[in-house]
Amino acid sequence: MSIYSLENLLNNSKFLEISRKIYNVPASQSAKRLASLYEIHSQKFDKNTSVFSSPGRIEVAGNHTDHNNGKVVCAAVSVDLLAVVNPLDEKIIIDSVGYPLVEVDIDNLEVKKSEYGTSEALVRGVLKGFVDRGFKIGGFYATTTSDIFKGAGMSSSAAFEVLVSEILNVYYNDSKIKDVDKAIISQYAENVYFGKPSGLMDQSAIAFGGISYIDFKDPKNPIVKKMNWEFDNLDVCVINCGGDHSDLIDDYASIRREMEQVASFFDKEKLRFVDENDFYKKIPSMLNSKIEGRAILRAIHYFEENKRVEDIKYAIKESDEDLFLKLITASGLSSHMQLQNVHSQNDLSQPIPLALALSKKFGADAYRVHGGGFAGTILVFITLDKEAEFTSNMSKIFGEKNIYSLKIRNFGACKLDI
């Protein structure tokens, strides 16, 4: 009987401890998931098999600051892309359950425009990133499954990139590659090979695990610091409030455009390089120059949010739960009132403001819009004793399937020692 059988996993103290640390579901559920995945994989390989896990992520604070060289706090969470893996010569083959097979020749690493937006592009980009940095590469066969919720801002594509990086790190580089290098390589794959101009927040959160503080003053060499999550009596809820993203492209673009319009007034490309005191002194001149009030409000959010990120970093380091919760809600209020990304201008349904108001009513300890905003999700922190009643109340309004109960995971993408 395989060590990955359901019976053996449930009697394996190492697995039970790992399950407790990285998941927010009963061990029986995580064991059944792994046993089922191994059963599929074992039809091709039944020896020398390893298990890897790459988590989803949340944005804790730093809403819409990274694109102006700001600061963010993000975290790995207790959903993941799970992979059962064997080494393989010359090719990488990934069998994601329910999706077409991904197959990439490790000797063919040129950018292919025809692959933009595909998993093949991400694999090829990671391989090229490894080669360019002098790291070793090789093949593998992975069978994968994911419970990272799509459309909830948890970055399933980044989890995939960092998973590939970590498998290559373990199999061919003696596990010596730094987390920040895996994150940068994964971002490179997404930018250059996949064709998506993303920042480094998603990949960093997933590579490091725990809470990550990132300063994007120099986007090519960001300052990344990992912090462990010590608030064991807090759980995280991500609530999918609904709404349609398809007509919101200009809403998203307007935030960056207006922040950079203010920066341009000071002959700077980004707000990060504008002196905050000078900004406040020059508000009358900006208004006289036809810079609209909303752009100024969004700049105020930027300056205040950067300082708030520093305070949140301090609260986490000092295990000051009350300060942490106060700052998270303050971040949400700033996004609501100054950044103004909780609903589109003509959206009368306003699912995010409704969810935020109800979160306060139903006892959430902290709450804020999650990610890009205008539609989609909110982030809630709540103590364990109140979570069941809170999620029950919110489920009645938004649907049980749209309430994601999570915890912060202190492990980034890694090989599971079972």
Secondary structure, DSSP 8 states (H G I E B T S, - for coil): --TTSHHHHHT-HHHHHHHHHH-SS-HHHHHHHHHHHHHHHTTT--SS-EEEEEEEEEEEE-TTTGGGT-EEEEEEEEEEEEEEEEEESSEEEEEETTS--EEEETT-----GGGTTSHHHHHHHHHHHHHHTT----EEEEEEEE---TTTTS-HHHHHHHHHHHHHHHHHSTT-S-HHHHHHHHHHIIIIII-----SHHHHHHHH-SEEEEE-SSTTS-EEEEE----TTEEEEEEEEE---TT-HHHHHHHHHHHHHHHHHTT-SSGGGS-HHHHHHTHHHHHHTT--HHHHHHHHHHHHHHHHHHHHHHHHHTT-HHHHHHHHHHHHHHIIIII--SS-TT-SS-HHHHHHHHHHHTT-SEEEEETT-SSEEEEEEEEHHHHHHHHHHHHHHH-GGGEEEE-B-S--SEE---
